[in-house]
Amino acid sequence: FDSVTVAEIADAANISVKTLFTYIGSKEELLFSGRPTVLDTLVEAVRSRRLAQTPLVAAAQALLAAVDDQDPDKNIDAFLRMAGNGPAARSRLRALWDETEDALAAALVTPRDGARELAARRLTAAQIMVLVRTVTSGEVSDLIAKGADTEQARKEALKDWIRDAAGHLARGLQTAGR
């Protein structure tokens, strides 16, 4: 991504650079624009969760499902490959995380929420995003890559990580450091 110029992208699309920028604001937007991602699926899972299901459990289940999802737009591995490791792509990914946190907070709001409840909804959304950011981190990618030698073993290792990380969040920060 970082080695391809906007002019090369426009040329490959058979349009001018000016035309390209009438549809997008930056090159980074091309990575995630127009199609739903695993992050959108996560927000929808939280929004439409079952009665009495916590937002964290709904989010964790959505991430677990994204490990095996065959749709490249909703598969977590495909999402991570698309996000890449370059500085521009990582910057766009951080912006997506912020947008997703906002969407999660909005999905959690109820009509009767006051200021205190709205702040609590934001805290819940931020905690879910800690799970997402960890699952999509380089450290977890390295852990999974080093700990498994087949595609299926990597998927299972990632699922184990998601379950463990969600468990740590559910139990709270006091137990996570032990």
N, C-alpha and C positions, 0 to 999 in steps of 0.2 A: 504494500500500500504506500509506504513512505517513498519508495523509489519510482513510483509512477506519477507523472505530472498531470495536472488538470487538462492541459492541452492534449495529452495522449488519450485521456479518458473521453474528452469531447470528440476527438478524431475517430476513436473506435465506435462511438455512438453515432457518427456521421452528423454531428451538429457543431455549432461554433461554441467557443468558450462562453461568450456572452449569453447564448441561449441556455447553456447548461446552468449558468448562475441565475437565470430567471426562475429556475425550478428548485434550486438548492442554495443555501446560504454559504456553505463551505464544502470542501472536499470530504471532510469527515462525515458529513450527513449522508453521503452515499453508502456508507457502511451499513446503516440501520434504517434508512428512510423507506417509508411506504409499506413495509410489511410488518406484521406482528412478530414479536420476538418472544423468547422464553420469559422475559420480564413482563410483557403484556399478559401472558398466560398466568404468571404468578399473581398479578393484580386481580385478574378475573377469578382465580381460585379463592383468594381472600374475600373478594366481594360476594361471591356466591357460595361461601362455605355453609356447611350444614349447621343447623341449630345446635348450640352448645359446643361446636368445634372451635378451638382457639384459632386466631389468625396465624400464629406460629405453626401450628400443626397443618393448617391448610397450605401455607407457604412451603413447608418442608415436603409435603406430599406432592405439590406441583413440581418442586425441584427433582424429587425422586422420579417422577413420571418423565421429566425432561431428559433424564439420562438415557432412557430407552426410546423416546419419541422418534419415529421415523421421518417426521416432517422436519426438514432442515431449518425452518424458521423457528421451530419450537424445541429443537434438540440442543441441550446445553453444550455439548462438545462442538457442534457446528457454530454455535453462538460465540464460544471462546476463540475458535479459529478465525472467525470473522472479526472479532474485536482486535486480534493481533497483539503485538507487544510494542509497536512503535509509539513514540510520544504523542503523535497526533491522534492515533486510534485510542490510546489510553485516556487521553483528554476527553474524547467524545464519550467513551465508556463511563467516565466519572459524571459527565453531564446526564447520561441516561440513568445512572444510579440515582441522581438527585431528582430527576423527573419521575422515576418509579417510586421513590419515597413519597413524593407529593401525591401521586396517584393512590398509593396505599393508604396514606392518611385520609384522603378524601373518601376512599372506599369504606373506611372504618367509621366515619361520622354518622351519627344518627340525628334525626330532627330535633331531639330534645337536648342535645349536647350544649353545655355551657362552656365557658372559657377553660375551666379545669379539665373537663372531659376532652375538649379539643387538644389540649396539651398532652393528655394521656394517649390520645390517638396518634399524635406525632411521635411520642416515645415508642409506642408499639411498632409503628412503621419503621422507625430508625433501627429498632432491634431486628426486625425482619431483614432489613438491608444489611445489617452486620453479617447475617447468615449468607446472604447472596454475595456480598463482597468477598467473604472468606472462601466460599465455594469457587468463585471465579478468580481467586488469587494465584499468583505464581507459586507460592509455597505449597498450596494444595495440588496444583498441577504437577510440581516436582515430586511431591509425596506419592501421588498416584502413579506417575510414570516410573518411579524407582521401585515401587512396591508390587507391580504387577507386570507380567510379561505377555499377556494376551488381551485382546480388546474386551472380552467378557470379564476377565479379572480386573481390568481397569474400571469397567462400569460398576462392578460389585464393590470395589474399593472406594469409589466415589460415593456410592449409595451409603456405605458404612460411614464415611466421613460426614455426609449430610445428616444422617441419623444422630451421630455422636455430637455434632455441632449444635443441632437443634435441641438435643437433650441438655447440653451445657447451658444454652440460653434459657430453656424452660426452668432449669433449676436455679438459675441466677448466677451472677458474677462471683459470688462467694466461693462456689465450688469449682469454678472453671480454672482457677490458678493452682489447684493441688495436683 
